[in-house]
């Protein structure tokens, strides 16, 4: 049964669909965006579109090698449409593939399973902090996009114990400002390696009330911003998806699942300033 929506809710859902349909056209394996579309279609009673989105999610999982997740998605469809020929064929194909290669359990996105480094506090206790430095170094230096010296020059250490009064510029923006690496190249590398979707933040209708429900200090310190919510997931814009410290701080402020989206840092900074009036 489709819930009764207000005109405002329906308009917002249609806007969300329009935005994310554009995203999946250029990034067909972005399962996070497909999940958002599936939820929006369902709320609008678009059953056919919702089922198609569910199939695309499963296909994306297959492309990423996450066969167990694909099976779960297909089985969800079969609970409602047990005779769906596309799903039956897909499951048969997966079974043949799994018989020749060992299937792995679903993996966390790149950067979500690395061991967290520690810093020592003045009290002598270790404080877990992972701002993504190690993985960003591997991505940009080991792949020879920039030199080790350029990395050290542009990476900013952030003070966790002071309240920021302005938005800290992301690493990739500093690289661009110093003509070391074009912003477009950095964004393309991040999207390719993390498989997170890119959101055109300058054209998105950000949920300001939602954004302000999260700690201002976290958003300014790490240049991140929760911009929308769909069901039990909060979408967050970032230019450093490896930053587990910001992920932890945002997760502590909500019971919802955090979903990263890559954003152009200039657009992200501009919206953060607007939201928090800094």
Secondary structure, DSSP 8 states (H G I E B T S, - for coil): ------HHHHHHHHHHHHHHHHHHHH-TT-HHHHHHHHHHHHHTT-HHHHHHHHHHHHHHHHHTT-HHHHHHHHHHHHHH-TT-HHHHHHHHHHHHHHHHS--------TTSSS---EEE-TTS-EEE---SHHHHHIIIIITTSS-HHHHHHH-----TTS--SS----HHHHHHHTTSS-HHHHHHHHHHHH---B--GGGS---HHHHHTS-HHHHHHHT-EEEEEETTEEEEEES-TT-HHHHHHHHTT-SSEEEEEE--HHHHHHHHHHHHT-
